[in-house]
Amino acid sequence: MIEHSPFVHLHTHSEYSVLDGASKIDDLIAKAIQFKMPALALTDHGNMFGALEFYQKAIQSGVKPIVGEEFYLSASSRKNKERGEKPYHLILLAKDETGYKNLLALSSFAYLEGFYYRPRIDKELLSSHSSGLICTSACLSGEIPSLINLGRYEEAKRRAGDYIDIFGRDNFYLEIQKNGIPEQDEVNRGLLHLSGEIGVKVIATNDIHYLERADAEYHDVLLCIQTGKTVAEKKRLKFKTDEFYFRSPQEMTALFSEFPEAIANTLEVTEKCNLTIELGRYHLPHFPIPKGHSAESYLRQLAENGIKTRYSVISKEVTERLDMELEVIRSMGFSTYFLIVWDFIRYAKQRGIAVGPGRGSAAGSIVAYSLGITDVDPLKYGLLFERFLNVSRISMPDID
């Protein structure tokens, strides 16, 4: 029986924290295996670009993946685009599929509605997308640590109450770190005092930005590229110490020997996070089907109506080809896909947005022709539907 380490890293950045993370996913997982960690979290800054890659590779390696993100949280509203407001950091981890979908939704809203220099969310979004998530207070740039650092303890306590209200006491944790920064020690004392006052547990993290201590130099170069500075410049974004590496469980346990519960609680969080992502089948966007129809019957109706406008005479060749294609599309589960493409092509044409006549193998589909997706008659030019879609090659249709 494999003896696992008593600690799991829950605050970790990969190369997908663009120009801020200097660790590759493969190397992070290899480190977790080396240290016999049962699990590892990925919490990249402001995106989930690496989430699926991390999930699949961790599963394949026997490491339990904990999928998360370090969000940028607006101090007021995600819709506030005034200069001077610096967003806070906030860690969210998916407990299950519901949490994962909420991570995806929050990440999307951050870009679509909250982007101002960085993708941002706010507490309004958190309140409506909190199910299935664990929240932690993040680093010194988190809202609660920032307020404690400014000497505004009572306000930090009130803000902690916000997170308890949103996520529930059992799904909210205070992060303490040991990174050699003097302010961090003072903030840790405040967080530990707050933990005792409000009954919220603490976890130990190391805010990993690079793999080994020696890699701090390379990480510094990344920050220079990100900010358009040179290493020689004094006034620039720079980490104050070289402590943000993948520490071993032994190092973490020794660092937090006074607070063993902060180490043990990382395993508690690990046990709560049991995300399973269904792979191997397609997840198409929802398309609203008119009442009384299925996707298949609605597609057939649209195609049959379209054929009448495309051909002055509906020959047996036309009807047989249409029936054959619709049956293949139905059997492969792609009726909704055709409806989605039909919908946005129709939208574009109605509003004078240029749409080409069709290119590639999709021009061989009489269904696409009948729907107005393409404008090339596949029968006239002897184009084969099988080059586009056939039951012997299970893959998504690709309509350009």
C-alpha beads as a LAMMPS data file, in Angstrom:
LAMMPS data file: protein, C-alpha beads

400 atoms
399 bonds

1 atom types
1 bond types

-500.0 500.0 xlo xhi
-500.0 500.0 ylo yhi
-500.0 500.0 zlo zhi

Masses

1 110.0

Atoms # bond

1 1 1 0.000 0.000 0.000
2 1 1 1.393 3.402 -1.047
3 1 1 1.883 5.817 1.817
4 1 1 0.722 9.258 0.735
5 1 1 2.107 12.549 1.995
6 1 1 0.118 14.417 4.669
7 1 1 -0.041 17.580 2.541
8 1 1 -1.421 18.720 -0.823
9 1 1 -0.601 21.931 -2.723
10 1 1 -3.853 23.835 -3.322
11 1 1 -2.474 27.062 -4.830
12 1 1 -0.478 26.303 -7.970
13 1 1 0.292 28.168 -11.190
14 1 1 1.399 26.618 -14.476
15 1 1 2.583 28.090 -17.773
16 1 1 -1.070 28.933 -18.419
17 1 1 -0.693 31.781 -15.925
18 1 1 0.669 33.641 -18.914
19 1 1 4.046 35.329 -18.284
20 1 1 3.650 34.665 -14.553
21 1 1 3.771 30.889 -14.164
22 1 1 7.090 29.210 -14.980
23 1 1 6.082 25.573 -14.390
24 1 1 4.777 23.149 -16.985
25 1 1 1.839 20.915 -16.138
26 1 1 3.850 17.739 -16.792
27 1 1 6.559 18.887 -14.377
28 1 1 4.067 19.868 -11.675
29 1 1 2.435 16.442 -11.831
30 1 1 5.843 14.749 -11.811
31 1 1 6.710 16.656 -8.627
32 1 1 3.465 15.589 -6.992
33 1 1 4.300 11.971 -7.832
34 1 1 7.859 12.375 -6.552
35 1 1 6.533 13.672 -3.232
36 1 1 3.813 10.975 -3.094
37 1 1 1.068 13.574 -2.975
38 1 1 -2.385 12.041 -3.451
39 1 1 -3.635 15.127 -5.273
40 1 1 -2.678 18.500 -6.727
41 1 1 -4.638 21.662 -7.500
42 1 1 -4.199 23.903 -10.530
43 1 1 -5.219 27.531 -9.916
44 1 1 -3.976 29.613 -12.816
45 1 1 -4.434 33.374 -12.859
46 1 1 -7.618 34.540 -14.549
47 1 1 -8.201 31.553 -16.813
48 1 1 -8.843 27.825 -17.082
49 1 1 -6.856 27.317 -20.276
50 1 1 -4.909 24.418 -18.801
51 1 1 -7.711 22.810 -16.790
52 1 1 -8.602 19.956 -19.141
53 1 1 -4.978 19.139 -19.979
54 1 1 -4.168 19.092 -16.267
55 1 1 -7.201 16.944 -15.448
56 1 1 -6.416 14.322 -18.084
57 1 1 -2.690 14.121 -17.354
58 1 1 -3.195 13.964 -13.590
59 1 1 -5.750 11.147 -13.947
60 1 1 -3.393 9.230 -16.228
61 1 1 -0.588 9.655 -13.673
62 1 1 -2.633 8.507 -10.693
63 1 1 -2.779 11.960 -9.102
64 1 1 -6.182 13.299 -8.085
65 1 1 -6.767 16.553 -10.011
66 1 1 -8.292 19.513 -8.197
67 1 1 -9.388 22.023 -10.816
68 1 1 -9.551 25.664 -9.838
69 1 1 -8.679 29.211 -10.766
70 1 1 -7.236 32.264 -9.073
71 1 1 -9.798 34.886 -10.023
72 1 1 -9.458 38.653 -10.133
73 1 1 -12.210 40.106 -7.963
74 1 1 -13.386 43.673 -8.458
75 1 1 -13.445 45.689 -5.250
76 1 1 -16.759 47.203 -6.379
77 1 1 -18.403 45.835 -9.538
78 1 1 -17.124 43.899 -12.540
79 1 1 -18.776 46.589 -14.667
80 1 1 -16.769 49.379 -13.050
81 1 1 -14.105 50.430 -15.572
82 1 1 -12.638 53.367 -13.649
83 1 1 -8.884 53.702 -13.482
84 1 1 -7.132 53.102 -10.203
85 1 1 -9.183 50.180 -8.904
86 1 1 -6.909 47.232 -8.246
87 1 1 -8.693 43.862 -8.232
88 1 1 -8.214 41.388 -5.405
89 1 1 -7.206 37.743 -5.862
90 1 1 -9.510 34.876 -4.911
91 1 1 -9.050 31.096 -5.187
92 1 1 -11.977 28.883 -6.207
93 1 1 -11.775 25.071 -6.411
94 1 1 -14.330 22.731 -7.986
95 1 1 -15.788 20.104 -5.673
96 1 1 -17.830 18.421 -8.400
97 1 1 -19.304 18.867 -11.882
98 1 1 -21.592 21.661 -10.695
99 1 1 -18.589 23.529 -9.319
100 1 1 -16.642 22.957 -12.524
101 1 1 -19.470 24.415 -14.607
102 1 1 -19.636 27.392 -12.258
103 1 1 -15.890 27.920 -12.672
104 1 1 -16.376 27.934 -16.445
105 1 1 -19.289 30.374 -16.178
106 1 1 -17.416 32.727 -13.850
107 1 1 -14.330 32.642 -16.038
108 1 1 -16.421 33.450 -19.117
109 1 1 -18.276 36.308 -17.409
110 1 1 -14.918 37.686 -16.240
111 1 1 -13.871 38.159 -19.865
112 1 1 -17.238 39.053 -21.392
113 1 1 -18.500 41.472 -18.737
114 1 1 -15.669 42.276 -16.369
115 1 1 -12.566 42.690 -18.483
116 1 1 -10.636 45.824 -17.627
117 1 1 -6.898 45.211 -17.987
118 1 1 -7.686 41.809 -16.457
119 1 1 -10.725 39.490 -16.514
120 1 1 -12.690 40.311 -13.346
121 1 1 -15.638 38.940 -11.429
122 1 1 -17.503 40.406 -8.449
123 1 1 -19.498 39.188 -5.462
124 1 1 -22.754 39.471 -7.380
125 1 1 -21.487 36.781 -9.777
126 1 1 -20.077 34.739 -6.906
127 1 1 -23.455 34.717 -5.175
128 1 1 -25.178 33.262 -8.243
129 1 1 -22.426 30.739 -9.092
130 1 1 -21.240 29.452 -5.706
131 1 1 -22.609 25.898 -5.758
132 1 1 -20.049 23.119 -5.808
133 1 1 -17.145 25.423 -5.028
134 1 1 -14.567 25.826 -2.273
135 1 1 -13.241 29.343 -1.758
136 1 1 -9.935 30.339 -0.167
137 1 1 -8.702 33.809 0.749
138 1 1 -5.664 33.629 -1.591
139 1 1 -2.344 35.457 -1.218
140 1 1 -1.429 38.917 0.098
141 1 1 -3.419 40.318 -2.825
142 1 1 -6.610 38.662 -1.580
143 1 1 -9.312 40.922 -0.137
144 1 1 -9.054 39.720 3.463
145 1 1 -5.223 39.593 3.609
146 1 1 -5.058 43.058 1.972
147 1 1 -7.369 44.576 4.568
148 1 1 -5.452 42.948 7.432
149 1 1 -2.209 44.243 5.952
150 1 1 -3.698 47.755 5.938
151 1 1 -4.644 47.448 9.610
152 1 1 -8.376 47.223 8.832
153 1 1 -9.058 44.031 10.760
154 1 1 -12.731 44.651 11.536
155 1 1 -13.452 45.314 7.868
156 1 1 -11.586 42.117 6.970
157 1 1 -13.790 40.292 9.451
158 1 1 -16.927 41.672 7.787
159 1 1 -15.661 40.694 4.336
160 1 1 -14.947 37.187 5.613
161 1 1 -18.607 37.103 6.612
162 1 1 -19.517 37.821 2.982
163 1 1 -17.674 34.711 1.829
164 1 1 -19.254 32.593 4.557
165 1 1 -22.669 33.796 3.413
166 1 1 -21.873 33.030 -0.231
167 1 1 -20.120 29.669 0.068
168 1 1 -21.028 28.387 3.531
169 1 1 -18.652 28.095 6.472
170 1 1 -17.494 24.598 5.499
171 1 1 -16.528 25.718 2.000
172 1 1 -14.450 28.753 2.935
173 1 1 -10.828 28.595 4.118
174 1 1 -8.211 31.173 5.107
175 1 1 -4.804 30.732 3.435
176 1 1 -1.629 31.213 5.410
177 1 1 1.749 31.225 3.680
178 1 1 5.437 31.307 4.621
179 1 1 7.263 33.080 1.821
180 1 1 9.877 35.220 3.577
181 1 1 7.865 38.444 3.114
182 1 1 7.623 40.375 6.420
183 1 1 4.053 41.520 5.705
184 1 1 3.002 37.898 5.266
185 1 1 3.932 37.037 8.848
186 1 1 1.800 39.902 10.154
187 1 1 -1.087 38.900 7.896
188 1 1 -0.779 35.287 9.053
189 1 1 -1.239 36.402 12.654
190 1 1 -4.351 38.308 11.655
191 1 1 -5.731 35.363 9.671
192 1 1 -5.152 32.945 12.535
193 1 1 -6.854 35.321 14.973
194 1 1 -9.743 35.705 12.520
195 1 1 -9.985 31.933 12.162
196 1 1 -10.488 31.585 15.903
197 1 1 -13.048 34.399 16.026
198 1 1 -15.319 33.320 13.189
199 1 1 -14.721 29.560 13.156
200 1 1 -13.230 29.285 9.664
201 1 1 -10.389 26.817 9.111
202 1 1 -6.927 27.697 7.807
203 1 1 -4.907 25.955 5.096
204 1 1 -1.203 26.213 4.342
205 1 1 -0.258 27.029 0.738
206 1 1 2.869 28.125 -1.090
207 1 1 1.459 30.013 -4.116
208 1 1 3.652 28.031 -6.530
209 1 1 4.886 30.048 -9.522
210 1 1 7.918 27.938 -10.448
211 1 1 9.176 24.425 -9.860
212 1 1 12.521 24.814 -8.048
213 1 1 13.936 27.625 -5.941
214 1 1 16.593 28.222 -8.601
215 1 1 13.844 28.891 -11.154
216 1 1 12.992 32.191 -9.442
217 1 1 15.468 33.867 -11.806
218 1 1 13.601 32.631 -14.889
219 1 1 10.284 33.618 -13.368
220 1 1 11.647 37.123 -12.872
221 1 1 12.449 37.298 -16.591
222 1 1 8.855 36.298 -17.380
223 1 1 7.582 39.159 -15.223
224 1 1 9.850 41.563 -17.102
225 1 1 8.434 40.390 -20.431
226 1 1 4.910 40.754 -19.049
227 1 1 5.467 44.330 -17.880
228 1 1 7.825 45.515 -20.637
229 1 1 10.713 46.070 -18.234
230 1 1 14.305 44.877 -18.019
231 1 1 15.870 42.898 -15.201
232 1 1 18.221 45.834 -14.467
233 1 1 15.354 48.239 -13.744
234 1 1 14.664 48.815 -10.066
235 1 1 11.087 50.090 -10.170
236 1 1 9.157 47.160 -11.618
237 1 1 6.964 44.217 -10.670
238 1 1 9.159 41.743 -8.840
239 1 1 8.618 38.966 -6.307
240 1 1 10.372 39.874 -3.074
241 1 1 11.766 36.397 -2.346
242 1 1 12.608 33.114 -4.080
243 1 1 10.210 31.085 -1.924
244 1 1 7.384 30.508 -4.438
245 1 1 8.457 27.045 -5.575
246 1 1 7.065 23.507 -5.277
247 1 1 8.025 22.767 -1.686
248 1 1 8.097 19.187 -0.482
249 1 1 5.549 18.014 2.116
250 1 1 8.417 17.797 4.601
251 1 1 9.330 21.453 4.025
252 1 1 5.721 22.562 4.378
253 1 1 5.211 20.509 7.529
254 1 1 8.378 21.966 9.074
255 1 1 7.452 25.528 8.069
256 1 1 4.020 25.221 9.659
257 1 1 5.004 23.095 12.652
258 1 1 3.194 25.565 14.930
259 1 1 0.006 25.152 12.909
260 1 1 -0.328 21.444 12.033
261 1 1 -4.056 21.920 11.414
262 1 1 -3.188 24.115 8.399
263 1 1 -1.347 21.156 6.868
264 1 1 -4.023 18.608 7.779
265 1 1 -6.779 20.799 6.357
266 1 1 -5.272 20.549 2.873
267 1 1 -6.239 16.873 2.965
268 1 1 -9.708 17.829 4.162
269 1 1 -10.126 20.065 1.113
270 1 1 -8.762 17.274 -1.088
271 1 1 -11.391 14.866 0.216
272 1 1 -14.134 17.390 -0.591
273 1 1 -12.995 17.830 -4.196
274 1 1 -14.137 14.885 -6.308
275 1 1 -14.585 16.249 -9.798
276 1 1 -15.264 13.844 -12.636
277 1 1 -15.314 15.346 -16.136
278 1 1 -17.147 13.273 -18.707
279 1 1 -14.913 12.877 -21.756
280 1 1 -15.379 11.033 -25.018
281 1 1 -18.686 12.556 -26.094
282 1 1 -19.691 15.872 -27.575
283 1 1 -21.311 18.606 -25.508
284 1 1 -23.073 20.909 -27.942
285 1 1 -24.630 24.215 -26.890
286 1 1 -28.352 24.165 -26.158
287 1 1 -30.486 25.047 -29.180
288 1 1 -34.116 26.025 -28.479
289 1 1 -36.371 23.603 -30.390
290 1 1 -39.954 24.715 -31.259
291 1 1 -42.684 22.993 -29.263
292 1 1 -43.787 19.709 -30.768
293 1 1 -40.438 19.062 -32.438
294 1 1 -37.260 17.164 -31.700
295 1 1 -33.955 18.409 -33.086
296 1 1 -34.222 15.724 -35.780
297 1 1 -37.780 16.548 -36.847
298 1 1 -37.121 20.289 -36.868
299 1 1 -33.996 19.832 -38.976
300 1 1 -35.958 17.683 -41.436
301 1 1 -38.708 20.297 -41.691
302 1 1 -36.214 23.077 -42.379
303 1 1 -34.329 20.957 -44.912
304 1 1 -37.470 19.884 -46.777
305 1 1 -38.702 23.481 -46.918
306 1 1 -35.296 24.628 -48.120
307 1 1 -35.150 22.014 -50.866
308 1 1 -38.313 23.505 -52.394
309 1 1 -36.548 26.845 -52.809
310 1 1 -33.340 25.279 -54.153
311 1 1 -34.861 23.025 -56.821
312 1 1 -37.685 23.807 -59.236
313 1 1 -38.248 20.058 -59.656
314 1 1 -37.810 17.735 -56.646
315 1 1 -36.421 14.598 -58.268
316 1 1 -36.049 11.140 -56.737
317 1 1 -32.277 11.721 -56.628
318 1 1 -32.813 14.844 -54.521
319 1 1 -35.195 13.212 -52.013
320 1 1 -33.049 10.069 -51.657
321 1 1 -29.923 12.121 -51.085
322 1 1 -31.714 14.308 -48.539
323 1 1 -33.119 11.286 -46.672
324 1 1 -29.739 9.566 -46.639
325 1 1 -27.919 12.596 -45.260
326 1 1 -30.552 13.305 -42.614
327 1 1 -30.376 9.688 -41.425
328 1 1 -26.569 9.825 -41.132
329 1 1 -26.775 13.154 -39.287
330 1 1 -29.450 11.711 -36.958
331 1 1 -27.567 8.477 -36.268
332 1 1 -24.360 10.360 -35.436
333 1 1 -26.145 12.809 -33.140
334 1 1 -25.336 15.973 -35.088
335 1 1 -28.815 17.381 -35.761
336 1 1 -28.314 20.133 -33.158
337 1 1 -24.955 21.039 -34.734
338 1 1 -26.620 21.694 -38.108
339 1 1 -29.335 23.774 -36.448
340 1 1 -26.747 25.914 -34.666
341 1 1 -24.783 26.547 -37.876
342 1 1 -28.012 27.256 -39.799
343 1 1 -29.002 29.770 -37.110
344 1 1 -25.830 31.865 -37.182
345 1 1 -25.506 31.751 -40.994
346 1 1 -29.118 32.916 -41.293
347 1 1 -28.434 35.681 -38.741
348 1 1 -25.400 36.863 -40.719
349 1 1 -27.196 36.912 -44.059
350 1 1 -30.203 38.772 -42.636
351 1 1 -27.907 41.515 -41.356
352 1 1 -25.732 41.882 -44.422
353 1 1 -22.711 40.139 -42.912
354 1 1 -20.651 38.529 -45.689
355 1 1 -20.883 34.736 -45.848
356 1 1 -18.998 32.629 -48.371
357 1 1 -20.709 30.057 -50.630
358 1 1 -19.021 27.203 -48.788
359 1 1 -15.657 25.544 -48.987
360 1 1 -14.137 22.170 -48.219
361 1 1 -16.060 18.939 -47.785
362 1 1 -19.158 20.631 -46.298
363 1 1 -20.083 21.744 -49.816
364 1 1 -20.889 18.077 -50.491
365 1 1 -23.937 18.178 -48.186
366 1 1 -27.388 18.702 -49.675
367 1 1 -28.709 19.362 -46.162
368 1 1 -26.264 22.259 -45.801
369 1 1 -27.314 23.459 -49.259
370 1 1 -31.026 23.242 -48.424
371 1 1 -30.511 25.213 -45.197
372 1 1 -28.608 27.988 -46.930
373 1 1 -25.432 27.178 -45.042
374 1 1 -23.710 26.598 -48.408
375 1 1 -24.646 27.840 -51.875
376 1 1 -23.098 25.066 -53.964
377 1 1 -25.388 22.368 -55.391
378 1 1 -23.600 19.080 -54.542
379 1 1 -25.622 17.094 -57.102
380 1 1 -24.789 19.434 -59.974
381 1 1 -21.075 19.139 -59.305
382 1 1 -21.008 15.497 -58.194
383 1 1 -19.789 16.253 -54.666
384 1 1 -19.732 13.406 -52.138
385 1 1 -21.414 13.743 -48.752
386 1 1 -19.214 10.901 -47.427
387 1 1 -16.113 13.117 -47.646
388 1 1 -17.825 15.422 -45.160
389 1 1 -19.574 12.988 -42.847
390 1 1 -19.876 9.230 -42.670
391 1 1 -20.587 6.644 -39.990
392 1 1 -17.207 4.966 -40.475
393 1 1 -15.348 8.056 -39.249
394 1 1 -16.677 9.311 -35.939
395 1 1 -15.666 12.948 -35.773
396 1 1 -17.341 16.333 -35.508
397 1 1 -18.570 17.905 -38.748
398 1 1 -16.399 20.824 -39.807
399 1 1 -18.327 23.515 -41.668
400 1 1 -16.076 26.441 -42.613

Bonds

1 1 1 2
2 1 2 3
3 1 3 4
4 1 4 5
5 1 5 6
6 1 6 7
7 1 7 8
8 1 8 9
9 1 9 10
10 1 10 11
11 1 11 12
12 1 12 13
13 1 13 14
14 1 14 15
15 1 15 16
16 1 16 17
17 1 17 18
18 1 18 19
19 1 19 20
20 1 20 21
21 1 21 22
22 1 22 23
23 1 23 24
24 1 24 25
25 1 25 26
26 1 26 27
27 1 27 28
28 1 28 29
29 1 29 30
30 1 30 31
31 1 31 32
32 1 32 33
33 1 33 34
34 1 34 35
35 1 35 36
36 1 36 37
37 1 37 38
38 1 38 39
39 1 39 40
40 1 40 41
41 1 41 42
42 1 42 43
43 1 43 44
44 1 44 45
45 1 45 46
46 1 46 47
47 1 47 48
48 1 48 49
49 1 49 50
50 1 50 51
51 1 51 52
52 1 52 53
53 1 53 54
54 1 54 55
55 1 55 56
56 1 56 57
57 1 57 58
58 1 58 59
59 1 59 60
60 1 60 61
61 1 61 62
62 1 62 63
63 1 63 64
64 1 64 65
65 1 65 66
66 1 66 67
67 1 67 68
68 1 68 69
69 1 69 70
70 1 70 71
71 1 71 72
72 1 72 73
73 1 73 74
74 1 74 75
75 1 75 76
76 1 76 77
77 1 77 78
78 1 78 79
79 1 79 80
80 1 80 81
81 1 81 82
82 1 82 83
83 1 83 84
84 1 84 85
85 1 85 86
86 1 86 87
87 1 87 88
88 1 88 89
89 1 89 90
90 1 90 91
91 1 91 92
92 1 92 93
93 1 93 94
94 1 94 95
95 1 95 96
96 1 96 97
97 1 97 98
98 1 98 99
99 1 99 100
100 1 100 101
101 1 101 102
102 1 102 103
103 1 103 104
104 1 104 105
105 1 105 106
106 1 106 107
107 1 107 108
108 1 108 109
109 1 109 110
110 1 110 111
111 1 111 112
112 1 112 113
113 1 113 114
114 1 114 115
115 1 115 116
116 1 116 117
117 1 117 118
118 1 118 119
119 1 119 120
120 1 120 121
121 1 121 122
122 1 122 123
123 1 123 124
124 1 124 125
125 1 125 126
126 1 126 127
127 1 127 128
128 1 128 129
129 1 129 130
130 1 130 131
131 1 131 132
132 1 132 133
133 1 133 134
134 1 134 135
135 1 135 136
136 1 136 137
137 1 137 138
138 1 138 139
139 1 139 140
140 1 140 141
141 1 141 142
142 1 142 143
143 1 143 144
144 1 144 145
145 1 145 146
146 1 146 147
147 1 147 148
148 1 148 149
149 1 149 150
150 1 150 151
151 1 151 152
152 1 152 153
153 1 153 154
154 1 154 155
155 1 155 156
156 1 156 157
157 1 157 158
158 1 158 159
159 1 159 160
160 1 160 161
161 1 161 162
162 1 162 163
163 1 163 164
164 1 164 165
165 1 165 166
166 1 166 167
167 1 167 168
168 1 168 169
169 1 169 170
170 1 170 171
171 1 171 172
172 1 172 173
173 1 173 174
174 1 174 175
175 1 175 176
176 1 176 177
177 1 177 178
178 1 178 179
179 1 179 180
180 1 180 181
181 1 181 182
182 1 182 183
183 1 183 184
184 1 184 185
185 1 185 186
186 1 186 187
187 1 187 188
188 1 188 189
189 1 189 190
190 1 190 191
191 1 191 192
192 1 192 193
193 1 193 194
194 1 194 195
195 1 195 196
196 1 196 197
197 1 197 198
198 1 198 199
199 1 199 200
200 1 200 201
201 1 201 202
202 1 202 203
203 1 203 204
204 1 204 205
205 1 205 206
206 1 206 207
207 1 207 208
208 1 208 209
209 1 209 210
210 1 210 211
211 1 211 212
212 1 212 213
213 1 213 214
214 1 214 215
215 1 215 216
216 1 216 217
217 1 217 218
218 1 218 219
219 1 219 220
220 1 220 221
221 1 221 222
222 1 222 223
223 1 223 224
224 1 224 225
225 1 225 226
226 1 226 227
227 1 227 228
228 1 228 229
229 1 229 230
230 1 230 231
231 1 231 232
232 1 232 233
233 1 233 234
234 1 234 235
235 1 235 236
236 1 236 237
237 1 237 238
238 1 238 239
239 1 239 240
240 1 240 241
241 1 241 242
242 1 242 243
243 1 243 244
244 1 244 245
245 1 245 246
246 1 246 247
247 1 247 248
248 1 248 249
249 1 249 250
250 1 250 251
251 1 251 252
252 1 252 253
253 1 253 254
254 1 254 255
255 1 255 256
256 1 256 257
257 1 257 258
258 1 258 259
259 1 259 260
260 1 260 261
261 1 261 262
262 1 262 263
263 1 263 264
264 1 264 265
265 1 265 266
266 1 266 267
267 1 267 268
268 1 268 269
269 1 269 270
270 1 270 271
271 1 271 272
272 1 272 273
273 1 273 274
274 1 274 275
275 1 275 276
276 1 276 277
277 1 277 278
278 1 278 279
279 1 279 280
280 1 280 281
281 1 281 282
282 1 282 283
283 1 283 284
284 1 284 285
285 1 285 286
286 1 286 287
287 1 287 288
288 1 288 289
289 1 289 290
290 1 290 291
291 1 291 292
292 1 292 293
293 1 293 294
294 1 294 295
295 1 295 296
296 1 296 297
297 1 297 298
298 1 298 299
299 1 299 300
300 1 300 301
301 1 301 302
302 1 302 303
303 1 303 304
304 1 304 305
305 1 305 306
306 1 306 307
307 1 307 308
308 1 308 309
309 1 309 310
310 1 310 311
311 1 311 312
312 1 312 313
313 1 313 314
314 1 314 315
315 1 315 316
316 1 316 317
317 1 317 318
318 1 318 319
319 1 319 320
320 1 320 321
321 1 321 322
322 1 322 323
323 1 323 324
324 1 324 325
325 1 325 326
326 1 326 327
327 1 327 328
328 1 328 329
329 1 329 330
330 1 330 331
331 1 331 332
332 1 332 333
333 1 333 334
334 1 334 335
335 1 335 336
336 1 336 337
337 1 337 338
338 1 338 339
339 1 339 340
340 1 340 341
341 1 341 342
342 1 342 343
343 1 343 344
344 1 344 345
345 1 345 346
346 1 346 347
347 1 347 348
348 1 348 349
349 1 349 350
350 1 350 351
351 1 351 352
352 1 352 353
353 1 353 354
354 1 354 355
355 1 355 356
356 1 356 357
357 1 357 358
358 1 358 359
359 1 359 360
360 1 360 361
361 1 361 362
362 1 362 363
363 1 363 364
364 1 364 365
365 1 365 366
366 1 366 367
367 1 367 368
368 1 368 369
369 1 369 370
370 1 370 371
371 1 371 372
372 1 372 373
373 1 373 374
374 1 374 375
375 1 375 376
376 1 376 377
377 1 377 378
378 1 378 379
379 1 379 380
380 1 380 381
381 1 381 382
382 1 382 383
383 1 383 384
384 1 384 385
385 1 385 386
386 1 386 387
387 1 387 388
388 1 388 389
389 1 389 390
390 1 390 391
391 1 391 392
392 1 392 393
393 1 393 394
394 1 394 395
395 1 395 396
396 1 396 397
397 1 397 398
398 1 398 399
399 1 399 400
